[in-house]
Structures are given as structure tokens and as C-alpha cells.
């Protein structure tokens, strides 16, 4: 499976409809969460997914009738301020069905001990999304049509039913799509679509006999060819963006505390919304810097045209264990290790480069690459590896990268 993520530019009417579907999906999620949570609190067995869906269809019509009765003799402004301007009927039924499945699966994952206990969704989350039926979505070279977002029946107004894409000819047309979703990140809208590997853009390169081992740590990414790529936390633009985000968040929290003291609703405040937009701008900037840094590392490794790449199967949750050292925990949280390793695997499959993962508990930094002596008393603060047996003096991370390469060749 190959996935595409493309920005979309909806007009004002389309944007309001997308926002309404997002809010209704969150409302649906919270209703089902409360329904399933009540069974667990009473130590009862939760019903099946089909029974939950049947229950929600009845509940949906009851809630819609309540809203219709409430908004009688109301102006449009009053309806919007009281959140009575949309019904469940106005939203795509497929989006609500998928939301029910997702909430139900989150509880099943908890019972199978695969995740923590699920949490209610918030309307003010930075990232929101809803599902689109793959058979009801239509792509052209520049535009996309979504269900119940724009359904103008007039022949001369058919162009308005399509939403503009930011990139031309990026997503393939006349293909079966998998799990398409519309995502709102901050103030920007994206569409994410997966396609079978047959239709993915394959960019196979002619590989050489070169084999590269990669060691990933908090400070840098080091290869067996002694190429060092510093972590994103050392970048000046990243540090600036982090500072600005912190300041924006402090301003936002101050406004929230003031409104609580004065007993006012913060959602109606225009200044609060403005400040939230500023804060979201800096979070988006930070995410973009991380993604560009990952692209830079992968492209520079790709230019060497290796036959095989060897990486560690990192236990990231285990790396966060030392609770005394807050700087290590902060460095692991800020560095996108999972994104980097996943992106490297995906790109290698497209370029035709083999990739292998070595054993998670192999002591790559403690063993000597010359005589295979294991130094048990090596501390995290020791950045140079000194072998007491053969007298080798080498950088700790470079030594680990060579050991990863050797281990992959032997096994």
C-alpha cells in the first residue's frame, strides 16, 4: 500500500460543511463512548458492533428531532452560537459508521491489552479527521469530489461540486482507493488516500555493492561510512519555532484562565480564536521542519546507492525509562525516531533497496568492532569507545553503526 497526502483548498461553503462533518463525527464518537463506558462501569458485557450501530440510528433520529424543536423561532446567528445549525442527517452516513467502528475497536484493543483505556474526543484538538467512502470519491487531475460536501444539482453549477487540490496530477485517477480521509491540521485541510502498490510511483535506482549500517540516537544519526547527521533539536530554526510556540501557548492559557475567573464562555471569544490560530501556525512549522529533516537524511543516504541498509529495531518506550534524567526523555520525545525509520522503510521499498532490522537487544555500542570484546561498564556519558583488549579508540556511535552492519551480514 502506498499513501498520498495532499492539501486541499475548499471555498467558504465547502469549508463550513467539512467543519460540520468533523464536529458531528466527534459528537458521534462521544455518544458511543458514553454508551460503551456505562456497560464497563456496571461490569456488563458490551454489545456487538452491529447492535451499537442499530442503537445509534434510533438515537440519531431522536437527537435530530430535539434540535429541530429547539431551533424554532431562532435566527441563524442564534442557531450557530448554540450549535444547533447542523443535524446528523446533513452529514455523510459513511463517516458516522466508520466513527462507530473506530470507537468500538478502541475498546476491543483495550480488552486485548494492546492499548490504554480510550478517551473522549475534544472539539479543540489540533488534528481532526473523518472517513470518506472510496466508491463515492472522484478525483480529476486538479480537483476532488466528496460526498455530501457539495451536492449542487444544477448543470451549470457542477464545477462548484469539486474541491481544488494543491498539487496537480499527484493522485492517480480511475483506481481503487483505500481508507480515504479528510484531515484538519490546525487551519489547513488535507486529503489522505492509499493505493495498491501496483499504482504507486516506483523509482528504482541502480544499486552498488555498498552496505550501510545506521545508528540512531538523541544527538545524531550516524552511518557506517562515518556520515553524521545532527538531530533536529540542534537546528536554529527549530529552536526559534519551539520558543514562539511556547509563548503563544502561554498567552492562550492566560486567556483561558481569565475567562474561567470571569465565568465567561471562551469559545465565543474572537481573541482566543486568533491566538489559537497563531499557536497552530507554529506547531505546523515544527512538524514541517521535522519532515524536511527526515527527507534530507533519507535522500543523502539514497545518493550513495546502497545494496542493503541495516537498522536497529528500537524500543522507544524502553528508552524513556530513566525518569531521573529529564533531558534524555525530552530528547526522545522531540526526535521523530518512529517517523524516520518508517519513512526509510517505505522509501527503500520504492527505490528497490533492501532493508533489514537487527535484534533489538544486541549490544551494538558496547562491543568492539575489531576484536568483538564486550565492554559491560560503558556508561551513557562515555561518548568515545576505548577497548581494553585491543586498544581501539573510536567514536561510540560510529562503532555502533559498524557493529550493526557486521551483525546484519553475519545473520
C-alpha positions in Angstrom: 0.0 0.0 0.0 1.2 3.5 -0.9 -0.4 6.6 0.6 -0.8 10.1 -0.7 -1.3 13.3 1.5 -2.3 16.3 -0.5 -3.6 19.7 0.7 -7.0 20.9 -0.5 -8.4 24.4 -0.9 -12.1 24.4 -0.2 -14.3 27.5 -0.7 -16.2 29.0 2.2 -19.3 26.9 1.8 -17.3 23.7 1.4 -15.1 24.6 4.5 -18.2 25.1 6.7 -19.6 21.7 5.6 -16.3 19.9 6.3 -16.1 21.5 9.7 -19.7 20.4 10.4 -18.9 16.8 9.5 -15.9 16.9 11.7 -17.9 18.2 14.7 -20.7 15.7 14.2 -18.2 12.8 14.0 -16.7 13.9 17.3 -20.2 14.1 18.8 -21.0 10.6 17.5 -17.7 9.3 19.0 -18.5 10.8 22.4 -22.1 9.4 22.4 -20.9 5.9 21.7 -18.0 6.3 24.2 -20.5 7.1 27.0 -22.8 4.2 25.9 -20.0 1.6 26.0 -18.4 3.1 29.1 -21.7 2.6 31.0 -21.6 -1.2 30.3 -18.0 -1.4 31.6 -18.8 0.6 34.8 -21.7 -1.8 35.5 -19.4 -4.9 34.9 -21.6 -5.9 31.9 -20.6 -7.3 28.6 -20.5 -4.7 25.8 -22.9 -5.3 22.8 -21.6 -6.2 19.3 -20.7 -3.5 16.8 -23.8 -4.1 14.7 -26.1 -3.7 17.8 -24.3 -0.4 18.7 -24.9 0.9 15.1 -28.6 -0.1 15.4 -28.8 1.7 18.7 -27.2 4.8 17.3 -29.6 5.1 14.3 -32.5 5.3 16.7 -30.6 7.8 18.9 -29.6 9.8 15.9 -33.3 10.5 14.9 -34.2 11.4 18.5 -31.3 13.9 18.7 -32.2 15.4 15.3 -35.8 15.9 16.4 -34.7 17.6 19.6 -32.5 20.0 17.7 -35.4 20.8 15.3 -37.7 21.6 18.2 -35.1 23.7 19.9 -34.3 25.9 17.0 -37.8 27.0 16.2 -38.2 30.8 16.0 -34.4 31.2 16.1 -32.2 33.3 13.9 -29.2 31.9 12.1 -26.8 33.6 14.4 -28.5 32.2 17.5 -28.5 28.7 15.9 -24.8 28.9 15.2 -24.0 30.2 18.7 -26.0 27.4 20.4 -24.5 24.7 18.0 -27.9 23.9 16.5 -27.2 24.7 12.9 -26.4 21.1 11.7 -28.1 17.7 12.1 -26.8 14.2 11.8 -28.9 13.9 8.7 -26.9 16.6 6.9 -23.6 14.6 7.4 -22.4 11.6 5.4 -23.7 8.3 6.9 -20.4 6.5 5.9 -18.4 8.9 8.1 -20.6 8.2 11.1 -20.5 4.5 10.5 -16.7 4.5 10.4 -16.5 6.6 13.6 -18.6 4.0 15.4 -16.3 1.2 14.2 -13.2 3.2 15.3 -14.6 3.8 18.8 -15.7 0.2 19.2 -12.3 -1.1 18.0 -10.5 1.2 20.6 -12.4 -0.6 23.4 -11.5 -4.0 21.9 -7.9 -3.0 21.7 -8.0 -2.1 25.4 -9.5 -5.6 26.2 -6.8 -7.3 24.2 -4.2 -5.3 26.2 -2.9 -3.6 23.0 -3.6 0.0 24.1 -4.7 2.1 27.1 -8.3 2.9 28.0 -9.9 5.1 25.3 -10.5 8.8 25.9 -13.3 11.1 24.8 -12.5 13.3 21.8 -12.3 17.1 22.2 -13.6 19.7 19.7 -10.4 21.9 20.1 -7.9 19.2 19.1 -5.1 20.2 16.7 -5.8 17.2 14.4 -9.3 16.0 13.3 -10.4 13.6 10.6 -13.4 11.9 9.0 -13.8 8.9 6.7 -15.0 9.1 3.0 -16.4 6.2 1.1 -13.8 5.1 -1.5 -16.6 4.3 -4.1 -18.2 7.8 -3.7 -15.0 9.8 -4.1 -13.9 11.1 -7.5 -10.5 12.5 -8.5 -9.5 14.6 -11.5 -6.0 16.0 -12.2 -6.7 19.2 -10.2 -9.9 18.5 -8.2 -11.7 16.1 -5.9 -15.4 15.5 -5.3 -16.6 14.3 -1.8 -19.9 13.0 -0.6 -22.4 15.5 1.0 -19.8 18.3 0.9 -21.1 19.9 -2.3 -24.2 18.4 -4.0 -25.4 21.1 -6.4 -27.9 19.5 -8.9 -27.8 22.3 -11.5 -25.9 21.6 -14.7 -24.2 25.0 -14.9 -23.1 24.7 -11.2 -21.3 21.3 -11.4 -17.8 22.9 -11.2 -18.6 24.1 -7.6 -19.1 20.5 -6.5 -15.4 19.8 -6.8 -12.7 20.9 -4.3 -9.4 22.2 -5.5 -6.2 20.2 -4.9 -2.9 22.0 -4.1 -0.9 19.7 -6.3 -1.6 18.8 -10.0 -1.6 15.1 -11.2 -0.3 13.9 -7.8 -3.1 11.3 -7.0 -3.8 8.7 -9.7 -7.3 8.6 -11.2 -9.6 5.6 -12.1 -8.0 3.5 -9.4 -9.4 1.7 -6.3 -8.7 3.8 -3.2 -8.3 2.5 0.4 -9.3 4.3 3.6 -9.6 7.9 2.2 -9.9 10.5 5.0 -10.2 14.3 5.2 -7.9 15.7 7.8 -7.9 19.2 9.5 -4.4 20.1 10.9 -4.6 23.5 12.6 -6.2 25.6 9.9 -5.3 23.6 6.8 -7.2 20.8 5.2 -5.6 17.6 3.7 -6.9 14.5 1.9 -5.2 11.2 2.6 -5.7 8.3 0.2 -4.0 4.8 0.0 -3.4 3.0 -3.3 -2.3 -0.5 -4.2 1.5 -1.0 -4.8 0.9 -1.6 -8.5 -0.2 2.0 -9.0 2.4 3.5 -6.7 5.2 5.6 -8.3 8.2 3.3 -8.4 11.6 5.0 -8.7 14.0 2.1 -8.8 17.7 3.0 -8.8 20.8 1.1 -9.9 22.4 -0.1 -6.7 26.1 -0.6 -5.9 27.7 -3.2 -3.7 27.8 -0.7 -0.8 26.2 -1.8 2.5 25.3 0.8 5.2 24.6 0.4 8.9 22.7 3.2 10.7 22.8 4.0 14.4 20.1 6.4 15.7 20.4 8.3 18.9 19.3 11.5 20.6 22.1 13.7 19.3 22.6 12.4 15.8 22.1 9.7 13.1 25.5 8.1 12.3 26.2 5.7 9.4 28.9 3.1 9.0 30.5 5.3 6.3 31.1 7.9 9.1 28.5 10.3 7.9 27.0 12.3 10.8 23.6 14.0 10.6 22.8 16.1 13.6 19.4 15.8 15.3 16.6 18.3 14.6 16.9 19.6 18.2 20.2 21.3 17.3 18.7 23.3 14.3 18.4 27.1 14.9 15.0 27.4 13.1 13.6 24.5 15.1 14.6 26.2 18.4 13.1 29.5 17.3 9.8 27.8 16.4 9.7 26.0 19.7 10.2 29.2 21.7 7.5 31.0 19.7 5.1 28.1 20.2 5.7 28.2 24.0 5.0 31.9 24.1 1.8 31.5 22.1 0.6 28.6 24.3 1.3 30.8 27.4 -0.9 33.6 26.0 -3.6 31.1 25.1 -3.6 29.6 28.6 -3.7 33.0 30.3 -6.9 33.9 28.3 -8.4 30.6 29.3 -7.7 31.2 33.0 -9.1 34.8 32.8 -12.4 33.6 31.2 -12.8 31.0 34.0 -12.3 33.7 36.6 -14.9 35.9 35.0 -17.2 32.9 34.3 -17.4 33.6 30.6 -17.5 31.1 27.7 -14.1 31.1 26.0 -15.4 29.6 22.7 -17.2 32.8 21.7 -14.1 35.0 22.2 -12.6 36.2 18.9 -9.3 37.0 20.5 -9.0 33.4 21.8 -9.6 32.0 18.3 -7.0 34.4 16.9 -4.4 33.3 19.4 -5.2 29.6 18.8 -4.6 30.2 15.1 -1.2 31.7 15.9 -0.3 28.8 18.1 -1.4 26.2 15.4 0.8 28.0 12.9 4.0 27.4 15.0 3.0 23.7 15.6 2.6 23.2 11.9 6.0 24.9 11.3 7.6 22.5 13.8 6.1 19.4 12.1 7.2 20.6 8.7 10.8 21.1 9.9 10.8 17.6 11.3 9.5 16.2 8.0 12.1 18.1 5.9 14.9 16.9 8.2 13.8 13.3 7.7 13.7 13.9 3.9 17.2 15.3 3.9 18.7 12.3 5.8 17.0 9.7 3.5 17.9 11.5 0.2 21.6 11.8 1.3 21.7 8.1 2.1 19.9 7.2 -1.2 22.5 9.1 -3.2 25.1 6.5 -2.2 23.0 3.8 -3.9 23.5 1.1 -1.3 22.5 -2.5 -1.9 21.4 -3.1 1.7 20.6 -0.8 4.7 20.8 -2.2 8.3 18.9 -0.5 11.1 18.1 -1.2 14.8 14.7 -2.3 16.0 14.5 0.5 18.6 12.4 0.1 21.8 11.4 3.8 22.1 9.2 3.3 25.1 12.1 1.5 26.9 14.4 4.4 26.1 12.2 6.8 28.0 12.6 4.7 31.2 15.3 6.7 33.1 13.0 9.1 35.0 15.8 10.8 36.8 17.3 12.3 33.6 14.6 14.6 32.1 16.8 15.8 29.2 17.0 12.3 27.8 13.3 11.9 28.0 12.7 15.3 26.4 15.2 14.5 23.6 13.4 11.2 22.8 10.0 13.0 22.7 11.3 15.7 20.3 13.2 13.5 17.9 10.8 11.7 15.4 12.5 8.2 15.6 9.5 6.2 14.5 8.7 8.5 11.6 12.3 8.3 10.4 12.5 4.5 10.5 9.1 4.1 8.9 9.8 6.6 6.1 13.2 4.9 5.5 11.5 1.5 5.1 8.8 2.9 2.7 11.3 4.8 0.5 13.7 1.8 0.3 10.8 -0.3 -1.0 10.1 2.3 -3.7 13.8 2.6 -4.7 14.4 -1.2 -4.7 16.9 -1.1 -1.8 16.8 -4.0 0.7 16.4 -3.1 4.4 16.9 -5.3 7.4 16.3 -4.9 11.2 18.8 -6.4 13.6 17.9 -7.8 17.1 16.5 -5.2 19.5 18.7 -6.3 22.4 22.0 -6.6 20.5 24.7 -4.5 22.4 26.0 -2.6 19.3 27.6 0.3 21.2 29.2 -2.0 23.9 31.0 -4.4 21.6 34.3 -3.6 19.8 34.2 -3.8 16.0 37.7 -5.3 15.8 38.0 -8.0 18.5 34.3 -8.3 19.5 35.1 -7.6 23.1 32.0 -6.6 25.1 32.6 -3.7 27.5 29.9 -4.0 30.2 30.8 -0.9 32.2 30.2 1.5 29.3 28.1 4.5 30.5 25.8 6.7 28.5 28.1 9.7 29.2 31.1 7.9 27.6 31.0 9.2 24.0 34.3 7.5 22.9 34.7 3.8 23.0 38.1 2.6 24.3 38.7 -1.2 24.0 40.8 -2.6 26.9 41.7 -5.7 24.9 42.9 -4.4 21.6 43.3 -0.6 22.5 40.9 0.7 19.8 39.8 4.3 20.3 36.7 5.2 18.3 33.5 7.3 18.4 30.8 5.4 20.3 28.1 6.0 17.6 30.4 5.2 14.7 31.4 2.0 16.4 27.7 1.0 16.9 27.0 1.7 13.2 29.8 -0.6 12.1 28.6 -3.4 14.5 25.1 -3.1 13.1 26.5 -3.6 9.6 28.6 -6.6 10.7 25.7 -8.2 12.6 23.4 -8.0 9.6 26.0 -9.6 7.3 26.6 -12.4 9.7 22.9 -13.2 10.3 
